[in-house]
């Protein structure tokens, strides 16, 4: 006999049946009403911002500006992806910005001053991030110092370390073609379309495999109509973006052609897929959520809480190193301001705006990308409208506060509904 399960909205289906797309929509609405808003606020905010800026400044939607959005927000987005792991534990890393600066300085010194191969320099920069994360995580997990205090101290110390590495303020140029290409060059047009087709095909395959596995286990699987809608939405949005990026963006194409998907885009996609797999498909990822949800319960369940905390800080600092490499590539140099200024604030803001909870236990790597897009759109759109840094900070701060407020209210609603 098939076991009967009840979906929100009083919809009854059997375990061997797939709910209709109407049932799925009803279930999603019920989750939102129960406080599980996910990335909905970030997506709505992104749509509103893009609409406002496109109307106010038509140049916002040009091919060259859309390409600039990807490269402009890449470093902050990557750093935010690492911060998601720390925030999932209910911790914070205030040193991520200048940690990226330290790693970028290591890259520049080994690459330009020492003349080492680019791959050795990249490895050295990422290894520096691993060491930083291990030290910070050990102080938090083993010594018991609050992460706020540890990373605030590191935030101050790393500013001095960057000055030491760049010889008290020297600007170190980066001329290696491979490193510079990361944030300044584009894929060939055909490769951009091939990457797009591969992404859509893989996403569709994963959705179908997931649905079949759930059906075999007697769980409610997504209907084919819903899977088709998801794949179709990805194909339409991705296709439009790739088409726009493959347009000629150079003002003098006869002299120098500028077209294609920026190389940094597939770099971010690879990181997104890899870390999403880690969080959703591995025991380590489940332990991250468990510790963030209730550390004491996780400890009693046999999870190595200290190991998880240290690992999260290592991932955070390692991603900060990758962000520092991207920032150095975009500027083609490293100076004392690399990783400083508003980098940390924007990175934390990106993670929270995207939907990662400051209270721990809720969030995805995708949140960092959505939040990073919101931050990049605000900064870019405000710049096109002629507003200065003061207005950009005010608007970004307001959006961050709004996102944190939505998260807090959603948690209260979920608690009231008995979901937490």
C-alpha positions in Angstrom: 0.0 0.0 0.0 1.3 3.4 -0.9 1.8 5.7 2.1 -0.2 8.9 1.9 1.5 12.2 2.5 -0.1 15.6 3.0 1.4 18.6 1.3 0.8 22.2 2.5 -2.4 23.6 1.2 -4.3 20.4 2.0 -3.1 18.7 -1.2 -3.0 14.9 -0.9 -0.6 12.8 -3.1 0.9 9.4 -2.7 4.5 8.7 -2.2 4.8 7.1 -5.6 3.2 10.1 -7.4 4.7 13.4 -8.4 2.8 16.4 -7.2 1.5 18.8 -9.9 3.2 22.1 -10.6 0.2 23.7 -8.8 1.0 21.6 -5.7 4.6 22.6 -5.8 3.7 26.3 -6.1 1.3 26.0 -3.2 4.0 24.3 -1.1 6.5 27.1 -1.9 4.0 29.7 -0.9 3.4 27.9 2.3 7.1 27.8 3.0 7.4 31.6 2.4 4.4 32.3 4.6 6.1 30.1 7.3 9.2 32.3 7.2 11.4 30.3 4.8 11.9 33.1 2.2 15.2 31.8 0.8 16.6 34.0 -1.9 13.2 35.6 -2.8 14.0 39.0 -1.3 17.4 39.2 -3.1 15.8 38.2 -6.5 13.0 40.7 -6.1 15.5 43.4 -5.0 17.7 42.7 -8.0 14.8 42.9 -10.4 13.6 46.2 -8.9 17.1 47.7 -8.9 17.8 46.7 -12.5 14.5 48.1 -13.7 15.0 51.4 -11.9 18.6 51.9 -13.2 17.6 50.8 -16.7 14.9 53.4 -16.8 17.0 56.1 -15.3 20.1 55.4 -17.3 19.6 53.3 -20.5 23.4 52.8 -20.6 23.0 50.5 -17.6 21.7 47.7 -19.9 24.4 48.0 -22.6 26.6 45.1 -23.3 29.8 46.8 -22.1 28.1 47.7 -18.8 26.7 44.3 -18.2 30.2 42.8 -18.7 31.6 45.4 -16.3 29.0 44.2 -13.7 30.5 40.7 -13.8 34.1 41.8 -13.4 33.3 44.6 -10.9 31.6 42.3 -8.4 33.7 39.2 -8.9 36.2 39.6 -6.1 33.6 40.6 -3.5 31.3 37.7 -4.6 34.1 35.1 -4.2 35.0 36.4 -0.8 31.3 36.3 0.2 31.1 32.7 -0.9 33.7 31.8 1.7 32.0 33.9 4.3 28.9 31.8 3.8 30.6 28.9 5.5 31.5 30.9 8.6 28.1 32.6 8.8 26.4 29.2 8.6 28.0 28.5 12.0 26.8 31.7 13.5 30.3 33.1 13.5 31.9 36.1 11.7 35.2 36.8 9.9 36.0 40.5 9.9 39.4 39.9 8.5 38.4 38.4 5.2 38.9 41.6 3.3 42.5 42.3 4.4 43.2 38.5 4.3 42.5 38.7 0.6 44.9 41.7 0.4 47.6 39.7 2.2 47.2 36.8 -0.2 47.2 39.1 -3.2 50.4 40.7 -1.9 52.0 37.3 -1.6 51.0 36.6 -5.2 52.5 39.9 -6.4 55.7 39.5 -4.5 56.4 36.0 -5.6 55.3 36.7 -9.2 56.8 40.1 -9.9 59.7 40.4 -7.4 60.8 36.8 -7.3 59.9 35.9 -10.9 58.3 32.5 -10.0 55.8 30.8 -12.4 52.2 32.0 -12.1 50.9 28.6 -10.9 53.5 28.5 -8.0 52.4 32.1 -7.0 48.7 31.2 -7.1 49.4 28.1 -4.9 51.5 30.3 -2.5 48.6 32.8 -2.2 46.0 30.1 -1.6 48.3 28.3 0.9 48.6 31.6 2.7 44.8 31.7 3.0 44.8 28.2 4.4 47.3 29.1 7.0 45.4 32.3 8.0 42.1 30.3 8.3 43.8 27.6 10.3 45.2 30.1 12.8 41.9 32.0 13.1 39.8 28.8 13.4 42.1 27.3 16.0 41.9 30.4 18.2 38.1 30.4 17.9 37.5 26.6 18.3 40.3 25.5 20.6 41.2 28.6 22.6 37.6 29.8 22.9 38.1 33.4 21.8 35.0 34.9 20.2 35.3 35.1 16.4 34.4 38.8 16.5 37.5 39.5 18.7 39.9 37.2 16.8 39.0 38.4 13.4 38.9 42.1 14.5 42.4 41.7 15.7 43.4 40.0 12.5 41.7 42.8 10.5 44.0 45.3 12.2 47.1 43.1 12.0 46.7 42.2 8.3 46.6 45.9 7.3 50.2 46.2 8.8 51.2 42.9 7.1 50.1 44.1 3.7 52.2 47.2 4.2 55.2 45.0 5.1 54.7 42.8 2.0 54.4 45.8 -0.4 57.4 47.6 1.2 55.4 50.3 3.1 53.2 51.4 0.2 54.8 50.3 -3.0 52.5 49.5 -5.9 53.6 46.2 -7.3 52.5 45.7 -11.0 51.4 42.4 -12.3 52.2 41.7 -15.9 51.8 37.9 -16.2 49.4 37.3 -19.0 47.6 34.4 -17.3 46.9 36.3 -14.1 45.9 39.4 -15.9 43.5 37.5 -18.2 41.4 36.2 -15.2 39.5 39.4 -14.8 40.4 41.3 -18.0 40.0 38.8 -20.9 37.1 37.0 -22.4 36.3 33.5 -23.7 35.9 33.0 -27.5 32.3 33.4 -28.6 31.9 29.8 -29.5 33.3 28.7 -26.1 30.8 30.9 -24.3 27.9 29.3 -26.1 29.4 25.8 -25.5 29.7 26.6 -21.8 26.1 27.8 -21.7 24.9 24.6 -23.4 26.9 22.4 -21.1 25.5 24.2 -18.0 21.9 23.8 -19.2 22.4 20.2 -20.0 24.1 19.3 -16.8 21.5 21.2 -14.7 18.7 19.4 -16.5 20.4 16.0 -16.0 20.9 16.7 -12.3 17.3 17.7 -11.9 16.0 14.5 -13.6 18.4 12.3 -11.6 17.4 13.9 -8.3 13.7 13.5 -9.2 14.1 9.8 -10.1 16.1 9.0 -6.9 13.4 10.6 -4.7 10.7 8.6 -6.5 12.7 5.3 -6.0 12.9 6.1 -2.3 9.2 6.7 -2.0 9.7 10.4 -1.6 7.7 13.1 -3.3 9.5 14.1 -6.5 9.3 17.3 -8.5 6.9 17.0 -11.5 8.4 17.1 -14.9 6.5 20.3 -15.6 8.3 22.1 -12.8 11.7 20.7 -13.8 11.0 21.8 -17.4 10.1 25.3 -16.1 13.4 25.5 -14.1 15.5 24.4 -17.0 13.6 26.7 -19.4 14.1 29.7 -17.1 17.8 28.9 -16.8 18.1 28.5 -20.6 16.3 31.8 -21.3 18.1 33.9 -18.7 21.5 32.3 -19.5 21.0 32.5 -23.2 20.1 36.2 -23.0 23.2 37.0 -20.9 25.6 35.0 -23.1 24.1 36.7 -26.3 24.6 40.1 -24.8 28.1 39.4 -23.6 29.0 38.0 -27.1 28.0 41.3 -28.7 30.8 43.6 -29.9 31.6 46.0 -27.0 34.6 47.8 -28.4 34.2 51.3 -29.7 36.8 50.6 -32.4 36.3 47.0 -33.3 38.6 47.4 -36.4 41.5 48.1 -34.1 40.6 45.9 -31.1 37.7 43.6 -30.8 36.0 43.1 -27.4 33.4 40.4 -27.2 32.8 37.2 -25.3 32.0 36.0 -21.8 34.5 37.3 -19.2 36.9 34.5 -18.1 36.0 35.3 -14.4 32.4 34.0 -15.0 33.3 30.3 -15.5 35.7 30.6 -12.6 32.9 31.7 -10.3 30.6 29.0 -11.8 33.1 26.3 -11.0 33.4 27.5 -7.4 29.6 27.7 -7.1 29.2 24.1 -8.3 32.0 22.8 -6.2 31.0 24.4 -2.9 27.3 23.7 -3.5 28.2 20.1 -3.9 30.2 20.2 -0.7 27.3 21.7 1.3 24.4 19.7 -0.1 25.9 16.3 -1.0 28.6 15.6 1.6 28.6 14.7 5.3 30.8 17.7 5.9 28.2 20.0 4.5 25.4 18.4 6.6 27.7 18.8 9.7 28.1 22.5 8.9 24.3 23.0 9.0 24.0 20.9 12.1 26.7 22.8 14.0 25.2 26.1 12.9 21.7 25.0 13.9 22.6 23.7 17.4 26.3 23.2 18.2 25.6 21.3 21.5 23.2 18.9 19.8 25.8 18.3 17.0 28.5 17.6 19.6 26.3 15.0 21.3 25.6 13.4 18.0 29.3 12.8 17.6 30.2 15.6 15.2 33.6 17.1 15.7 32.4 20.7 16.3 35.9 22.1 16.6 37.0 20.5 13.4 34.0 21.9 11.6 34.7 25.4 12.9 38.3 25.3 11.9 37.5 23.9 8.5 34.9 26.7 7.9 37.5 29.4 8.7 40.0 27.7 6.4 37.5 27.7 3.5 36.7 31.3 4.2 40.3 32.5 4.1 41.1 30.3 1.1 38.2 31.9 -0.8 39.4 35.3 0.3 42.8 34.4 -1.3 41.0 33.6 -4.6 39.1 36.9 -4.3 42.4 38.6 -3.7 43.9 37.0 -6.9 40.9 38.2 -8.9 41.2 41.7 -7.5 44.9 41.8 -8.3 44.1 40.6 -11.8 41.5 43.3 -12.4 43.8 46.1 -11.2 46.9 44.5 -12.7 48.6 45.5 -9.5 48.6 45.2 -5.7 48.9 48.1 -3.3 48.2 48.7 0.5 44.5 49.3 -0.3 44.0 45.9 -1.9 41.3 44.1 0.1 40.7 47.2 2.2 38.2 50.1 1.9 34.7 48.6 1.6 35.6 45.1 0.4 34.8 43.3 3.7 31.6 45.3 4.2 30.4 44.5 0.7 31.4 40.8 1.1 29.5 40.4 4.3 26.6 42.4 2.9 26.5 40.2 -0.2 26.2 37.0 1.8 23.5 38.4 4.1 21.5 40.2 1.3 21.5 37.0 -0.7 19.7 35.1 2.1 22.4 33.7 4.4 21.3 34.1 8.0 23.5 35.9 10.5 22.1 33.5 13.2 23.6 30.4 11.6 22.1 27.3 10.1 20.6 28.8 7.0 22.3 29.8 3.8 23.7 28.6 0.4 26.7 29.5 -1.7 24.3 30.8 -4.3 23.3 33.5 -1.8 26.7 35.1 -2.1 26.3 35.3 -5.9 22.8 36.8 -5.7 23.9 39.2 -3.0 27.1 40.1 -4.8 25.0 40.9 -7.9 22.8 43.2 -5.8 25.8 45.0 -4.4 27.5 45.3 -7.8 24.2 46.7 -9.4 23.9 49.3 -6.6 27.5 50.5 -7.0 27.4 50.4 -10.8 23.9 52.0 -11.1 24.6 54.8 -8.6 27.9 55.5 -10.4 26.1 55.8 -13.8 23.5 58.2 -12.2 26.4 60.4 -10.9 26.0 59.7 -7.2 29.1 59.7 -5.1 30.5 57.2 -2.6 28.3 58.7 0.3 25.0 57.8 -1.5 26.4 54.3 -2.5 27.2 53.5 1.1 23.9 54.8 2.4 21.9 52.7 -0.1 24.0 49.6 0.4 23.7 50.0 4.2 20.0 50.4 4.0 19.7 47.3 1.8 21.9 45.3 4.2 19.8 46.4 7.2 16.6 45.5 5.3 18.0 42.0 4.5 19.0 41.4 8.1 15.6 42.6 9.2 13.8 40.3 6.8 15.9 37.4 8.1 15.1 38.2 11.8 11.4 38.5 11.0 11.4 35.3 9.0 13.0 33.5 11.9 10.4 34.8 14.3 7.6 33.7 11.9 9.2 30.3 11.5 9.5 29.9 15.3 5.8 30.9 15.7 4.9 28.3 13.1 6.8 25.7 15.0 9.4 25.2 12.2 12.3 26.1 14.5 
